[in-house]
């Protein structure tokens, strides 16, 4: 097995773990397993993204020497919309956004921000905002729930929280409206 193949295998395992899937059996992990902890999931996504960058560099680790704010805004040609991975296991919006961003060259444009997606979902009545403990939190509306957006109580490093999860239909709806989301995100 070549080094690149090893890196691809490791990235695949990190992707599965970050989406709550056992990389050995390909089965959804139980909710109460430590591997479904939100902090670990974020770490798995981070490691997966680092591995992606190393793979794209032919196995070499590269240091960026530019400021991302000087890059042009996010754009994704419509022909790439069908390449966005839709998972059977419900995904958090950060995970879904990372899958979209994996299709672009981060050296040539800014990434799509999670806030662009959640802002569009709020604007279109699929999420709403409420203040809990003096912090703004988003939650699915009835319209959002009917599309496959739901909340789930979880325990994280900083205590209990509500995770917002997106089933397949919700992921497909976002992709269907991605052109509009990107336009709003870029101030058009």
C-alpha positions in Angstrom: 0.0 0.0 0.0 1.4 3.4 -1.0 1.6 6.3 1.4 -1.2 8.1 -0.5 -3.4 5.0 -0.2 -2.6 4.9 3.5 -3.6 8.6 3.8 -6.8 8.0 1.8 -7.7 5.1 4.1 -7.0 7.2 7.2 -9.1 10.1 5.8 -12.0 7.7 5.0 -11.9 6.4 8.6 -11.9 10.0 10.0 -14.8 10.9 7.7 -16.9 8.0 8.9 -16.1 8.6 12.5 -17.0 12.3 12.2 -20.4 11.3 10.7 -21.1 8.8 13.5 -20.3 5.7 11.4 -18.1 2.7 12.5 -15.3 2.7 9.9 -14.9 -1.1 10.3 -18.6 -2.3 10.0 -20.0 0.8 8.3 -22.9 0.8 10.8 -24.2 3.9 12.6 -22.5 4.2 16.0 -24.7 4.1 19.1 -25.6 7.6 20.4 -24.1 6.9 23.8 -20.7 6.0 22.6 -17.8 8.3 23.3 -17.1 8.3 19.6 -20.3 10.4 19.0 -19.1 13.1 21.4 -19.4 16.5 19.6 -15.8 17.5 20.5 -14.4 14.3 19.1 -16.5 14.6 16.0 -15.1 18.1 15.4 -11.6 16.7 15.9 -12.3 13.9 13.4 -13.4 16.5 10.8 -10.3 18.6 11.5 -8.0 15.6 11.1 -9.9 14.6 7.9 -9.4 18.1 6.5 -5.7 18.0 7.3 -5.4 14.6 5.6 -7.2 16.0 2.6 -4.7 18.8 2.3 -1.8 16.5 2.6 -3.3 14.1 0.0 -3.9 17.1 -2.4 -0.2 18.1 -1.9 1.0 14.6 -2.9 1.7 13.6 0.7 3.5 16.8 1.7 2.4 19.2 4.4 2.2 22.8 3.0 2.2 26.0 4.9 -0.1 28.8 3.6 1.3 32.2 3.2 -1.7 34.3 2.4 -4.7 35.8 4.2 -8.0 34.1 3.3 -9.9 37.4 3.4 -8.1 38.5 0.2 -9.4 35.5 -1.7 -12.5 35.8 -3.9 -15.8 34.7 -2.4 -17.0 31.1 -2.5 -18.4 29.8 -5.7 -19.4 26.3 -6.7 -20.3 25.5 -10.3 -23.7 23.8 -10.6 -22.1 20.7 -12.1 -20.3 20.1 -8.8 -23.6 20.3 -6.7 -24.3 16.7 -7.6 -20.9 15.7 -6.1 -21.8 16.9 -2.6 -22.0 13.8 -0.4 -25.4 13.2 1.1 -25.2 10.9 4.1 -27.9 8.4 5.3 -26.8 9.3 8.9 -28.1 12.7 9.8 -25.4 15.4 9.7 -24.7 18.5 11.7 -24.5 21.7 9.5 -20.8 22.1 10.1 -20.2 18.6 8.8 -22.3 19.3 5.7 -20.6 22.6 5.0 -17.2 20.9 5.2 -18.3 18.4 2.6 -19.3 21.3 0.3 -16.0 23.1 1.0 -14.1 19.9 0.2 -15.0 20.4 -3.5 -13.2 23.7 -3.8 -9.6 24.7 -3.9 -9.2 26.6 -0.7 -6.1 28.4 -2.1 -8.2 30.1 -4.8 -11.4 31.2 -2.9 -12.9 31.6 0.5 -14.8 28.7 2.1 -18.6 28.7 2.4 -19.5 29.6 5.9 -21.8 27.7 8.2 -23.5 31.0 9.0 -24.4 31.4 5.3 -26.4 28.2 5.4 -28.0 28.7 8.8 -28.8 32.3 7.9 -30.6 31.2 4.7 -32.4 28.5 6.7 -33.7 31.1 9.2 -34.7 33.5 6.4 -36.7 30.7 4.7 -38.5 29.6 7.9 -36.7 26.3 8.4 -34.9 27.4 11.5 -35.8 30.0 14.1 -33.7 31.8 16.7 -34.4 32.0 20.4 -32.4 33.3 23.3 -31.4 30.7 25.9 -29.2 31.8 28.8 -28.5 35.1 27.1 -27.2 33.3 24.0 -28.9 33.1 20.6 -29.7 29.6 19.6 -31.2 28.1 16.5 -33.8 25.4 16.4 -35.9 23.8 13.7 -39.4 25.2 12.9 -42.3 22.9 12.1 -41.5 23.5 8.4 -37.9 22.5 9.1 -38.9 19.4 11.0 -41.2 18.3 8.1 -38.2 18.6 5.8 -35.9 16.5 8.1 -34.3 19.0 10.4 -34.5 18.0 14.0 -32.8 18.7 17.4 -31.3 16.2 19.7 -30.1 16.7 23.3 -26.4 15.9 23.6 -23.8 16.2 26.2 -20.5 17.9 25.3 -17.3 19.1 26.9 -19.1 22.2 28.2 -22.4 20.5 29.3 -25.7 19.7 27.7 -26.7 21.3 24.4 -29.2 20.7 21.5 -27.6 19.5 18.3 -29.4 20.4 15.1 -29.3 17.5 12.7 -30.1 17.3 9.0 -31.5 14.1 7.4 -31.1 13.2 3.8 -34.1 15.2 2.6 -32.9 18.3 4.4 -29.4 17.9 2.9 -30.9 17.5 -0.6 -33.0 20.7 0.0 -29.9 22.7 0.9 -28.1 21.4 -2.3 -31.2 22.3 -4.4 -31.0 25.9 -3.1 -27.2 26.2 -2.9 -27.0 28.7 -5.8 -29.4 31.0 -3.9 -27.5 30.5 -0.6 -24.2 31.3 -2.2 -25.6 34.5 -3.8 -27.0 35.6 -0.5 -23.7 34.7 1.2 -21.8 36.8 -1.3 -24.1 39.8 -0.9 -25.8 39.5 -4.3 
